[in-house]
C-alpha cells in the first residue's frame, strides 16, 4: 500500500462525521491519505471518498498489528476513531463510550509509540479531544489550560476525552512521541447518517437519529412536529462550527511547528442558543408559520454553556472558523431531507 515519497497521513475513524471532512481537507492540500474505519456507528457503510490519493482500509483500530502496519507507512496520524455522538448518544451509552474509547486510545498510542521508536516515518500524532473537557467550568470563555484547573467532567464522555489528552502528554513525557491536541467545538455539516442504535431515543412522537442537535431539530421540523420540542429551556449556548473549518484547523495543527506539543480550541467565535437555532431552522422550513416550542426535560449532562476562547489558534496557527451558521443550515436541511428524513 506504499504510496511513494509524498507525505502520507493516517486518519482513524475516517468515515465518521468529522473524519470525512478531515480526509477531504487533507486531499485538497495534496496529502496522500490512508483511512481506517469499521463503520461501527452509522447504517451507511459506503466509502464516501473516491480518489487515487486515498486508500481506505476496512478494519478495527483495536487490531494492533493492522494499526501498527498502517502507522509504519504514515508521516502523521490523526487519531479520530472513537464512539462519539451528540448528547443523546453519550447519555444512552456512558459505559460503552468510556470502556471502548479507553481501549481505542491505548491501542493507538501503543502502536504509535512502537512506530516512533522504530525511527521510520512518523512525525506527530494529532489527538481529537472535545469541548466537553470543560464540562464542569463555571467561567467563560474557556481557555486552553482551563481543563486542568476546573473540576473533572461529570459525564463519562467528557472524562474520557480528558483522558485522551493525558494519554497524549504521557506518551510524550515517557517516549517523546510528538503530539498536538485539537478540541473541536460542536461540529456541524453534512454526512452524518442514521446511527445503528437510533431507535432508543424519542422526542415526543418522533424517534431521534442519535445525531447532533441541528439535524435532529431539522428532522422533527420536516416531520411536522408542532410545537417543536426542545430539550431543556433552549438557552444552552453552543458554538456551532462548520466541519470544513474544523478540518482546516486540524490540518494546520498537524504540521505547523508552532503547534508541536500544544493544545487548541478549534471553534467559531460566535455562539447561539439552542432556541435561536431552532427558530432559525423553523423559519427556513416553515416560513409562513409562527414558531412555537415546548421545553422538554433536559438530558443529563446537558452543559448550559460551551464557550471557547479562540485566540491561541488564531495567533499560533492563523486559524479562524469564519463560516456563519446561517450559511450552513440550508446545506444541512437539504442533506437531512435526502438522507435521514423519510
C-alpha positions as CSV (number, residue, x, y, z in Angstrom):
1,X,0.0,0.0,0.0
2,X,3.0,2.3,0.0
3,X,2.2,5.5,-1.9
4,X,5.7,6.6,-2.6
5,X,7.7,9.7,-1.5
6,X,4.8,12.1,-0.8
7,X,3.6,12.8,2.8
8,X,1.1,10.2,4.0
9,X,-1.5,10.8,6.7
10,X,-3.4,8.0,8.5
11,X,-6.8,9.0,9.7
12,X,-8.5,6.6,12.1
13,X,-12.3,6.9,12.1
14,X,-12.0,8.2,8.6
15,X,-15.7,7.5,7.7
16,X,-17.0,9.3,10.7
17,X,-18.7,12.7,10.7
18,X,-15.6,14.8,11.3
19,X,-13.3,12.2,9.7
20,X,-14.8,12.6,6.3
21,X,-14.2,16.4,6.5
22,X,-10.6,15.8,7.6
23,X,-9.9,13.4,4.7
24,X,-11.3,15.8,2.1
25,X,-9.3,18.6,3.5
26,X,-6.1,16.6,3.5
27,X,-6.6,15.6,-0.1
28,X,-7.2,19.2,-1.1
29,X,-3.9,20.1,0.5
30,X,-2.2,17.4,-1.6
31,X,-1.5,14.8,1.1
32,X,-1.8,11.1,0.5
33,X,-4.3,9.6,2.9
34,X,-5.0,6.2,4.5
35,X,-8.4,5.9,6.1
36,X,-9.2,3.2,8.7
37,X,-12.8,2.6,9.8
38,X,-15.1,-0.3,10.7
39,X,-18.4,1.5,10.2
40,X,-19.3,0.8,13.8
41,X,-21.8,3.6,14.3
42,X,-23.7,4.6,11.1
43,X,-26.0,2.5,9.0
44,X,-24.5,3.7,5.7
45,X,-21.4,1.6,5.1
46,X,-20.3,3.0,1.7
47,X,-16.9,4.6,1.5
48,X,-17.6,8.3,0.8
49,X,-14.4,9.4,-0.9
50,X,-13.1,8.2,-4.3
51,X,-9.6,9.5,-5.0
52,X,-6.4,7.9,-6.2
53,X,-4.7,9.7,-3.3
54,X,-7.0,7.9,-0.8
55,X,-6.6,4.3,0.4
56,X,-9.4,3.1,2.6
57,X,-8.9,0.1,4.9
58,X,-11.9,-1.6,6.4
59,X,-10.7,-2.7,9.9
60,X,-10.8,-2.1,13.6
61,X,-8.4,0.3,15.3
62,X,-8.2,-2.3,18.1
63,X,-6.4,-4.7,15.7
64,X,-2.9,-3.8,16.9
65,X,-1.0,-5.4,14.0
66,X,-3.1,-3.8,11.4
67,X,-2.9,-0.4,13.0
68,X,0.8,-0.6,13.5
69,X,1.4,-1.6,9.9
70,X,-0.6,1.4,8.7
71,X,1.2,3.8,11.1
72,X,4.5,2.5,9.8
73,X,3.5,3.8,6.3
74,X,2.5,7.2,7.7
75,X,4.2,10.5,8.4
76,X,1.3,11.7,10.5
77,X,-1.6,10.1,12.4
78,X,-4.9,11.8,13.1
79,X,-6.4,9.8,15.9
80,X,-10.1,10.3,15.3
81,X,-11.6,6.8,15.9
82,X,-14.0,6.7,18.9
83,X,-17.5,6.0,19.9
84,X,-18.9,9.5,19.6
85,X,-22.1,11.4,19.0
86,X,-24.5,14.1,20.2
87,X,-25.7,14.4,23.8
88,X,-28.4,11.7,23.3
89,X,-25.7,9.2,22.3
90,X,-23.4,9.7,25.2
91,X,-26.3,9.8,27.7
92,X,-27.5,6.5,26.3
93,X,-24.2,4.6,26.3
94,X,-22.0,6.0,29.1
95,X,-20.2,2.8,29.9
96,X,-19.6,1.7,26.3
97,X,-18.2,5.1,25.5
98,X,-15.8,5.0,28.5
99,X,-14.7,1.4,28.2
100,X,-14.4,1.2,24.4
101,X,-12.7,4.6,23.9
102,X,-10.1,3.9,26.5
103,X,-9.2,0.7,24.6
104,X,-9.1,2.7,21.4
105,X,-6.8,5.4,22.6
106,X,-4.5,3.0,24.4
107,X,-4.1,0.8,21.4
108,X,-3.5,3.9,19.2
109,X,-0.8,5.2,21.5
110,X,0.9,1.8,21.8
111,X,1.1,1.4,18.0
112,X,2.3,5.0,17.5
113,X,4.9,4.6,20.2
114,X,6.3,1.5,18.6
115,X,6.4,3.2,15.2
116,X,8.0,6.3,16.7
117,X,10.7,4.1,18.3
118,X,11.4,2.4,15.0
119,X,12.6,5.7,13.7
120,X,10.9,5.3,10.3
121,X,8.4,7.9,9.1
122,X,6.1,9.0,12.0
123,X,6.5,12.7,12.9
124,X,3.4,13.6,15.0
125,X,0.1,12.3,16.3
126,X,-2.9,14.6,16.3
127,X,-5.4,13.7,19.0
128,X,-9.1,14.8,18.7
129,X,-10.4,15.8,22.0
130,X,-13.7,17.7,22.7
131,X,-15.1,20.9,24.2
132,X,-16.6,18.6,26.9
133,X,-13.3,18.6,28.8
134,X,-14.5,22.0,30.0
135,X,-17.9,20.5,31.1
136,X,-17.6,21.5,34.8
137,X,-16.4,25.0,34.3
138,X,-18.4,28.0,35.7
139,X,-16.5,30.7,34.0
140,X,-16.4,31.6,30.3
141,X,-14.8,31.7,27.8
142,X,-12.7,28.5,28.3
143,X,-9.0,28.9,27.6
144,X,-6.5,26.2,26.8
145,X,-5.3,25.0,30.2
146,X,-8.6,25.6,32.0
147,X,-9.3,21.8,31.7
148,X,-6.5,21.3,34.3
149,X,-8.0,23.9,36.7
150,X,-11.7,23.2,36.8
151,X,-13.3,20.0,38.3
152,X,-13.1,17.0,36.0
153,X,-16.0,16.4,33.6
154,X,-19.1,14.8,35.1
155,X,-20.0,12.7,32.1
156,X,-18.1,9.6,31.1
157,X,-17.7,11.1,27.6
158,X,-16.1,14.3,28.8
159,X,-14.0,12.4,31.3
160,X,-12.7,10.0,28.6
161,X,-11.9,12.9,26.2
162,X,-9.8,14.5,29.0
163,X,-8.1,11.1,29.4
164,X,-7.2,11.3,25.7
165,X,-5.3,14.4,26.4
166,X,-3.5,12.7,29.3
167,X,-2.5,9.8,27.0
168,X,-1.1,12.3,24.5
169,X,1.0,14.0,27.2
170,X,2.1,10.8,28.9
171,X,3.3,9.3,25.6
172,X,5.4,12.4,25.1
173,X,6.7,12.5,28.7
174,X,7.8,8.9,28.6
175,X,8.6,8.2,25.0
176,X,8.9,11.7,23.4
177,X,6.1,10.9,20.9
178,X,5.3,14.4,19.4
179,X,1.6,15.4,19.6
180,X,-0.9,18.1,19.1
181,X,-4.4,18.2,20.8
182,X,-7.4,19.6,18.9
183,X,-10.7,20.3,20.6
184,X,-13.5,20.7,18.1
185,X,-16.5,22.7,19.3
186,X,-19.9,21.4,18.1
187,X,-19.1,20.3,14.6
188,X,-21.9,20.9,12.1
189,X,-22.3,19.9,8.5
190,X,-23.4,17.1,6.3
191,X,-22.6,13.4,6.1
192,X,-23.9,12.3,9.5
193,X,-26.3,9.4,8.8
194,X,-28.6,7.4,11.0
195,X,-27.0,5.6,13.9
196,X,-27.4,1.8,14.1
197,X,-28.8,2.4,17.6
198,X,-31.2,5.2,16.5
199,X,-34.3,3.6,17.9
200,X,-33.5,4.2,21.5
201,X,-34.3,7.9,22.0
202,X,-37.5,9.7,21.3
203,X,-38.7,13.3,21.3
204,X,-42.5,13.3,21.7
205,X,-43.8,11.1,18.9
206,X,-40.7,11.2,16.8
207,X,-37.7,9.0,17.2
208,X,-34.3,10.8,17.1
209,X,-31.5,9.7,14.8
210,X,-28.9,9.8,17.7
211,X,-27.1,12.6,15.9
212,X,-26.5,16.1,16.9
213,X,-29.0,18.8,17.8
214,X,-29.2,20.6,14.4
215,X,-30.1,17.5,12.2
216,X,-32.4,16.3,14.9
217,X,-34.3,19.7,15.0
218,X,-34.4,19.7,11.2
219,X,-35.7,16.1,11.2
220,X,-38.5,17.0,13.7
221,X,-39.5,20.1,11.8
222,X,-39.6,18.3,8.5
223,X,-41.9,15.7,10.1
224,X,-44.3,18.4,11.1
225,X,-43.8,18.4,14.8
226,X,-45.7,21.4,16.2
227,X,-45.0,22.8,18.6
228,X,-41.3,21.9,18.2
229,X,-39.9,20.0,21.2
230,X,-36.6,21.4,22.5
231,X,-34.6,19.7,25.2
232,X,-34.4,21.9,28.3
233,X,-35.2,25.6,28.2
234,X,-33.4,26.2,24.9
235,X,-30.9,28.7,26.5
236,X,-28.0,26.4,26.2
237,X,-25.2,28.2,24.3
238,X,-23.1,26.3,21.7
239,X,-20.5,27.5,19.2
240,X,-21.6,25.6,16.1
241,X,-18.5,25.2,13.8
242,X,-18.6,24.1,10.2
243,X,-16.8,20.8,9.5
244,X,-14.8,22.3,6.7
245,X,-13.4,25.0,9.0
246,X,-12.6,22.4,11.8
247,X,-10.8,20.2,9.3
248,X,-8.7,23.1,8.1
249,X,-7.7,23.9,11.7
250,X,-6.8,20.3,12.3
251,X,-4.7,20.0,9.1
252,X,-2.9,23.2,10.0
253,X,-2.1,22.0,13.5
254,X,-0.8,18.7,12.1
255,X,2.3,20.2,10.6
256,X,2.8,23.7,12.0
257,X,6.0,23.8,14.1
258,X,4.3,26.3,16.5
259,X,1.6,23.6,17.2
260,X,4.1,21.0,18.4
261,X,3.1,19.6,21.8
262,X,0.3,22.2,22.1
263,X,-3.4,22.1,22.5
264,X,-6.0,24.2,20.7
265,X,-9.7,25.1,20.9
266,X,-10.9,24.9,17.3
267,X,-14.2,26.8,17.0
268,X,-16.1,29.7,15.6
269,X,-16.1,32.7,18.0
270,X,-19.9,33.2,17.5
271,X,-22.3,31.4,19.9
272,X,-26.0,30.7,19.6
273,X,-28.6,29.4,22.0
274,X,-30.5,26.2,21.0
275,X,-33.7,28.2,20.9
276,X,-32.1,30.6,18.4
277,X,-31.1,27.7,16.2
278,X,-34.5,26.0,16.5
279,X,-36.3,29.2,15.4
280,X,-33.8,29.7,12.5
281,X,-34.5,26.1,11.3
282,X,-38.3,26.6,11.7
283,X,-38.3,29.8,9.7
284,X,-36.4,28.2,6.8
285,X,-38.7,25.2,6.6
286,X,-42.0,26.8,7.6
287,X,-41.6,30.5,6.6
288,X,-45.3,31.3,6.9
289,X,-45.9,29.6,10.2
290,X,-45.4,31.0,13.7
291,X,-42.6,29.4,15.7
292,X,-43.8,27.6,18.8
293,X,-42.0,25.2,21.0
294,X,-42.2,23.0,24.1
295,X,-39.4,22.7,26.6
296,X,-38.9,19.0,27.4
297,X,-37.0,17.7,30.3
298,X,-33.3,18.0,29.5
299,X,-31.0,15.0,29.3
300,X,-28.3,14.5,31.9
301,X,-25.0,16.3,31.3
302,X,-26.7,18.9,29.1
303,X,-24.0,21.5,29.6
304,X,-25.6,25.0,29.6
305,X,-22.6,26.8,28.1
306,X,-19.7,25.8,25.9
307,X,-17.9,29.0,25.0
308,X,-14.3,28.8,23.9
309,X,-11.5,31.3,23.7
310,X,-10.1,31.0,20.2
311,X,-7.1,33.4,20.4
312,X,-4.4,30.7,20.7
313,X,-5.4,29.0,17.4
314,X,-5.7,32.4,15.7
315,X,-2.3,33.6,17.0
316,X,-0.2,30.5,16.5
317,X,-1.9,28.8,13.6
318,X,-3.5,31.7,11.8
319,X,-6.8,29.8,12.1
320,X,-10.2,31.3,12.3
321,X,-13.5,29.5,11.7
322,X,-15.4,32.1,9.6
323,X,-18.4,30.2,8.2
324,X,-21.6,31.5,9.6
325,X,-24.3,29.2,11.0
326,X,-27.0,30.7,8.7
327,X,-24.8,29.8,5.7
328,X,-24.6,26.1,6.7
329,X,-28.2,25.5,7.8
330,X,-29.6,25.3,4.2
331,X,-27.0,22.7,3.3
332,X,-27.8,20.6,6.4
333,X,-31.6,20.8,5.7
334,X,-31.0,19.5,2.2
335,X,-28.9,16.7,3.5
336,X,-31.4,15.7,6.1
337,X,-34.3,15.7,3.5
338,X,-32.4,13.3,1.2
339,X,-30.6,11.1,3.7
340,X,-32.4,11.0,7.1
341,X,-36.0,12.2,6.7
342,X,-38.4,9.7,5.2
